[in-house]
Amino acid sequence: MICVRELGSGLLMLAALATCVGTLAAEEPDTYTHVLTSDRVNGVHSDLESDLAPIEVGPVKVVLTSPTHTLEVFEHELSLGPGKDGADAASLRVRYQGQAYLVAELEVAGMTSDIDDNIELPLQETEIAGLVEIAKEGDGYRVTALEAPSHVEIHVESDLAGQLGMLCRGFALLAMGNVDCEAVDQAMSVIRVPLPEPGEEFFIAGEDLTELEREQIESYLRQRGD
């Protein structure tokens, strides 16, 4: 639900890498040589920029927005190592929970209606692994996504799914159409957060990093031979 790269200016290196990682080849699970962490990632973060993928089930479309939300990160680590074809293998692991106020706009056969609810993000762990390219550029770093999944899934708990299901069934009767409202119920248990597409770049200025954060990435680049 919450775009990791918006967790704060001091997290830009971890954040850019985190949002760039994609699907790591199965034969490369043990290539990581460095682990990066930041004391500014763990803790409570509120009302970050959010970007939620719409839910589409047949003729049903649910557009989601979250005006307010809180995310508490308990632990995290970003592992880096040599990947295939000279790329950098990256794996981000985060354990977190949170709450959000969610607004859902349901559209069926041209009919629309809004429902809102407070939802819970139960304690969960997300891991994303993939390939990026990290390059030193002046006093900063440029990170490019090479392989990336389309989204990451976050599990949620609320009464919103049931409310949408009842509304969907009402719309389906009016539209006299074949609408799988049960699938809409199930889809609402997981929210998808879009991730950057392959080729998307992020620049992180050195001044936006703490001394420890910068030393961790410099240590990795030295080990890589830069």
C-alpha positions in Angstrom: 0.0 0.0 0.0 2.7 2.4 0.9 5.5 3.2 -1.5 8.7 2.3 0.3 10.8 5.0 -1.3 8.7 7.7 0.4 9.7 6.6 3.9 11.9 9.7 4.3 14.8 11.5 2.7 17.3 9.7 4.8 16.2 6.3 3.4 16.6 7.1 -0.2 19.4 4.6 -1.0 17.6 1.7 0.8 14.3 2.9 -0.7 15.4 3.2 -4.3 17.0 -0.2 -4.1 13.9 -1.6 -2.4 11.5 -0.4 -5.1 13.8 -1.5 -7.9 14.2 -5.1 -7.1 12.6 -7.7 -9.3 12.5 -11.5 -9.6 15.8 -13.2 -8.8 16.8 -16.2 -10.8 16.4 -19.4 -8.8 20.0 -20.4 -9.3 21.3 -17.3 -7.5 20.0 -17.6 -3.9 23.4 -17.4 -2.2 25.1 -14.5 -4.0 24.6 -11.8 -1.4 27.8 -10.4 0.2 26.6 -7.2 1.9 23.6 -6.4 4.2 22.4 -2.8 4.4 20.2 -1.4 7.1 19.2 2.0 8.3 18.1 3.1 11.8 15.6 5.5 10.1 13.6 2.7 8.5 12.4 1.0 11.6 9.6 2.8 13.4 6.3 4.4 12.7 5.7 6.3 9.4 2.4 8.1 8.7 0.6 9.3 5.6 3.2 8.4 3.0 2.5 8.7 -0.7 0.5 5.7 -1.7 -0.2 4.1 -5.1 -2.7 1.2 -5.2 -3.5 -0.9 -8.1 -7.2 -1.2 -9.0 -8.9 -4.6 -8.6 -10.5 -5.9 -11.7 -12.6 -9.0 -11.8 -14.5 -9.5 -15.1 -16.8 -6.4 -15.5 -16.1 -5.3 -11.9 -13.5 -2.6 -11.2 -12.6 -1.4 -7.7 -10.4 1.8 -7.5 -8.7 2.1 -4.2 -7.3 5.2 -2.4 -5.9 5.6 1.1 -6.0 9.3 2.3 -4.4 8.4 5.7 -2.4 5.5 6.9 0.3 4.4 9.4 3.0 1.8 8.8 5.2 0.5 11.6 8.4 -1.3 10.5 9.8 -3.7 13.0 12.9 -4.9 11.1 14.4 -4.8 7.7 17.5 -5.7 5.7 18.6 -5.1 2.1 21.1 -7.7 0.9 23.3 -7.1 -2.1 25.7 -9.2 -4.2 26.9 -9.9 -7.7 24.1 -11.0 -10.1 24.0 -12.3 -13.6 25.5 -10.4 -16.5 27.3 -7.9 -14.2 24.1 -6.8 -12.5 23.6 -6.5 -8.8 21.4 -9.0 -7.0 19.2 -7.4 -4.4 16.8 -8.8 -1.8 14.7 -6.7 0.5 13.1 -8.2 3.6 10.7 -6.1 5.8 8.5 -7.1 8.8 5.7 -4.6 9.5 2.1 -3.9 10.4 -0.2 -0.9 10.1 -3.6 0.7 9.7 -5.2 2.7 7.0 -8.4 4.5 6.0 -9.4 3.1 2.7 -11.8 4.4 0.1 -13.1 1.9 -2.5 -15.0 3.0 -5.6 -16.9 0.1 -7.1 -17.9 0.2 -10.8 -20.2 -2.4 -12.4 -21.7 -2.0 -15.8 -21.4 1.8 -15.7 -22.8 2.1 -12.1 -20.6 3.3 -9.4 -20.7 3.7 -5.6 -18.1 4.5 -2.9 -17.4 2.6 0.3 -14.9 3.5 3.0 -13.5 1.7 6.0 -10.6 1.5 8.4 -8.5 -1.5 7.6 -5.7 -3.3 9.4 -2.5 -4.6 8.0 -1.7 -7.5 10.3 1.8 -8.3 11.2 3.5 -9.7 8.1 6.8 -10.1 6.3 7.4 -9.2 2.7 10.5 -10.2 0.7 11.3 -9.0 -2.7 14.4 -10.3 -4.7 15.7 -9.3 -8.0 18.3 -7.5 -10.2 19.3 -3.9 -10.3 22.3 -1.8 -11.5 24.0 0.5 -9.0 26.4 3.1 -10.4 28.4 5.9 -8.6 27.5 9.2 -10.2 29.3 12.3 -8.9 28.5 12.6 -5.2 25.6 10.2 -5.4 24.3 7.0 -6.8 22.1 6.0 -9.7 20.0 2.8 -9.3 18.2 1.2 -12.3 15.7 -1.6 -12.1 16.6 -4.4 -14.5 14.1 -7.1 -13.6 11.1 -6.2 -11.5 7.7 -7.7 -10.6 4.6 -5.7 -11.5 3.5 -5.4 -7.8 3.9 -6.5 -4.2 1.0 -7.9 -2.3 0.0 -6.7 1.2 -2.6 -8.7 3.3 -5.3 -6.7 4.9 -8.2 -7.3 7.3 -11.5 -5.3 7.3 -15.2 -5.5 6.7 -14.8 -3.8 3.4 -14.7 -7.0 1.4 -18.1 -8.0 2.7 -19.6 -4.6 2.1 -18.3 -4.5 -1.5 -19.6 -8.0 -2.1 -23.1 -7.1 -1.1 -23.0 -3.9 -3.2 -21.6 -5.9 -6.1 -24.4 -8.4 -5.9 -27.0 -5.6 -5.9 -25.4 -4.1 -9.0 -25.2 -7.5 -10.7 -29.0 -7.9 -10.3 -29.6 -4.5 -11.8 -27.2 -5.1 -14.6 -28.6 -8.6 -15.2 -25.0 -9.6 -15.9 -22.7 -12.5 -15.0 -20.6 -11.0 -12.2 -18.4 -13.1 -9.9 -18.9 -11.1 -6.7 -17.4 -13.9 -4.6 -14.1 -13.3 -6.4 -14.4 -9.6 -5.6 -14.7 -10.6 -1.9 -11.5 -12.7 -2.1 -9.6 -10.1 -4.0 -10.1 -7.5 -1.3 -8.1 -9.5 1.2 -4.9 -8.6 -0.6 -4.0 -5.1 -1.8 -1.5 -4.8 -4.7 1.1 -2.0 -4.7 2.6 -1.4 -8.1 6.4 -1.4 -8.4 8.7 0.4 -10.8 9.0 -1.1 -14.3 12.3 -2.4 -15.6 14.4 0.5 -16.8 13.1 3.0 -14.3 15.9 4.9 -12.6 16.4 6.6 -9.2 19.2 9.1 -8.3 20.2 9.3 -4.6 22.3 12.3 -3.6 25.0 11.6 -1.1 23.9 14.4 1.1 20.6 12.6 1.7 22.3 9.7 3.3 23.8 9.3 6.8 27.4 8.5 7.2 26.6 4.9 8.1 24.2 4.5 5.1 26.8 5.9 2.7 29.6 3.7 4.1 27.5 0.6 3.7 26.9 1.2 0.0 30.5 2.4 -0.5 31.8 -0.8 1.1 29.7 -2.9 -1.3 31.0 -0.9 -4.3 34.6 -1.4 -3.2 34.0 -5.1 -2.8 32.5 -5.1 -6.3 35.7 -3.5 -7.6 34.4 0.1 -8.3 
